Amino acid sequence: MDKYFAADFAEARVKFLKAAEVADVPLWQFDHPLTGPSGEALGTDIVWLGAQDARNIVVAGSATHGIEGFCGSGCQTGFLTENWKSRLEAGTALVLVHANNPHGFAHQRRVNEDNIDLNRNFIDFDAETPDSPGYADLHPALVPEAWDGPVREAADAVIDAYKAREGLPAFQQVTSRGQYTFPNGLFFGGTGPSWSRLTIEGFARAHLAQAERIAVVDFHTGLGPRGYGEVIGRGGPGDPQYERTVAWYGPDVKSAAVGNSASVRLSGTIDFGYRRACPHAEQTAITLEFGTLPLEEVHAAIRADNWLYAIGGAETSPHFKSIKAQMRAAFYGEDSQWKKDIWARGQDIVEKALNGVGG
């Protein structure tokens, strides 16, 4: 099972592509215009298991938040290696989208090449931009001019005071909902569709148009109990999509709309891209969120990495190695038990998605 997981993007991509070759499945490759940290080619790779005219389709994606891709990539390679193609019912297909955000995966960042959080980028940019109340007030403290000394201490004091006054859940909501005003800030949703969004929506329009039912399972890490995969649905009781989600995955389904999820309400998540590309299909989308470290440690890593590229000079910073280690610990549980938990839960949830969409 450990063999399905990789040490970096390049290795993850090689493992996925080799497994796809052995499985003898259709493959589409989309080359990213930039390169990885060692000059390696980047790209999003998509394989199709099952009949290409299937009406019931499960889309399992990885690395929407770049560095979180280790988790989903390992499961995708496992699905190919263990011949999940042979398990599919007639009329049902499993589509594996490897590395929605390859640049972030390779450079071990959550965001893409433009500091865009891809899972906030799928809004309608022709409409009014979603509001992000409260973020502007915290931005100077979240992105301080220095990472050491009095400036950093003053910034931390502002954040600590906000948490003490409003509570950690409110801080999480204000900072991570998605903001569209500060390009060098946290959880920036962009000012237009990113390369990754255009790639994903373009593939969906071209190849999923015949689908009558689509289930989206987007693998993520960083929230909730370590190694546990929380199923985060959309909407709440009375919403047909939410009701299907509970019927398929069981009563432990969580939802930010209900208020019982490790996540908060977000703007512009990836499922809106599939809905936009395939408007006639019934869609049932979930985020499968695997925990790593406590929330405040994860948020501290996100803030540190954002500062590193916004202010700190990235690779030239004396903080580069320590912040990269901080990010990796926050989003990749490299011990065997964590990987075992991810693989077991990943199989269970994707199997339920296949049964649900085919039922």
DAGIRA-V285376 format. One record per residue. RES is the residue in one small letter. PHI is phi in whole degrees, -180 to 180 (none if undefined). Layout:
res:phi
RES:PHI
RES:PHI
//
This chain:
res:phi
m:none
d:-57
k:-66
y:-76
f:-94
a:-126
a:-94
d:-158
f:-61
a:-59
e:-68
a:-61
r:-68
v:-61
k:-62
f:-64
l:-69
k:-65
a:-64
a:-66
e:-64
v:-65
a:-72
d:56
v:-121
p:-60
l:-134
w:-120
q:-125
f:-119
d:-80
h:-78
p:-71
l:-108
t:-122
g:-84
p:-64
s:-108
g:83
e:-74
a:-67
l:-117
g:-177
t:-102
d:-116
i:-127
v:-121
w:-125
l:-106
g:105
a:-67
q:-76
d:-102
a:-59
r:-95
n:-115
i:-132
v:-105
v:-107
a:-110
g:-116
s:-129
a:61
t:-57
h:-104
g:-1
i:-62
e:-73
g:-68
f:-56
c:-64
g:-65
s:-60
g:-60
c:-68
q:-62
t:-63
g:-64
f:-60
l:-71
t:-64
e:-96
n:57
w:-66
k:-57
s:-74
r:-94
l:-79
e:-74
a:-60
g:88
t:-122
a:-127
l:-119
v:-108
l:-107
v:-102
h:-91
a:72
n:-55
n:-124
p:-66
h:-64
g:-64
f:-60
a:-66
h:-92
q:55
r:-127
r:-75
v:-89
n:-94
e:-64
d:-111
n:62
i:-90
d:-79
l:-58
n:-82
r:-126
n:-93
f:-95
i:-86
d:-87
f:-74
d:-87
a:-102
e:-66
t:-67
p:-57
d:-78
s:-132
p:-60
g:94
y:-66
a:-57
d:-68
l:-92
h:-53
p:-59
a:-79
l:-70
v:-124
p:-71
e:-71
a:-141
w:-98
d:-133
g:79
p:-61
v:-63
r:-66
e:-62
a:-66
a:-65
d:-62
a:-63
v:-63
i:-66
d:-61
a:-65
y:-63
k:-61
a:-65
r:-81
e:-105
g:98
l:-63
p:-59
a:-66
f:-63
q:-62
q:-64
v:-64
t:-83
s:-111
r:-58
g:123
q:-131
y:-128
t:-115
f:-114
p:-61
n:-100
g:-98
l:-77
f:55
f:-74
g:-89
g:94
t:-116
g:-174
p:-63
s:-82
w:-57
s:-64
r:-62
l:-61
t:-66
i:-65
e:-67
g:-64
f:-63
a:-62
r:-62
a:-78
h:-124
l:-112
a:-62
q:-81
a:-66
e:-98
r:-137
i:-126
a:-110
v:-107
v:-121
d:-106
f:-79
h:-138
t:-138
g:120
l:-125
g:91
p:-62
r:-59
g:81
y:-93
g:-97
e:-79
v:-87
i:-107
g:-90
r:-116
g:76
g:-150
p:-50
g:98
d:-82
p:-56
q:-65
y:-63
e:-64
r:-64
t:-59
v:-65
a:-63
w:-78
y:-105
g:103
p:-72
d:-82
v:-59
k:-113
s:-154
a:-64
a:-66
v:-78
g:98
n:-114
s:-99
a:-69
s:-94
v:-119
r:-64
l:-122
s:-108
g:72
t:-76
i:-64
d:-64
f:-65
g:-66
y:-69
r:-66
r:-67
a:-75
c:-129
p:-66
h:-92
a:-88
e:-75
q:-114
t:-130
a:-112
i:-136
t:-102
l:-104
e:-108
f:-102
g:-75
t:-132
l:-116
p:-56
l:-53
e:-66
e:-71
v:-65
h:-65
a:-62
a:-67
i:-62
r:-63
a:-63
d:-67
n:-61
w:-61
l:-56
y:-92
a:-80
i:-127
g:-83
g:86
a:52
e:-62
t:-84
s:-76
p:-66
h:-91
f:-55
k:-64
s:-69
i:-71
k:-64
a:-65
q:-62
m:-64
r:-63
a:-65
a:-74
f:-127
y:-141
g:-84
e:-85
d:-77
s:-63
q:-65
w:-61
k:-64
k:-61
d:-64
i:-65
w:-65
a:-65
r:-69
g:-59
q:-62
d:-60
i:-71
v:-67
e:-63
k:-66
a:-63
l:-63
n:-65
g:-67
v:-69
g:-85
g:-82
//
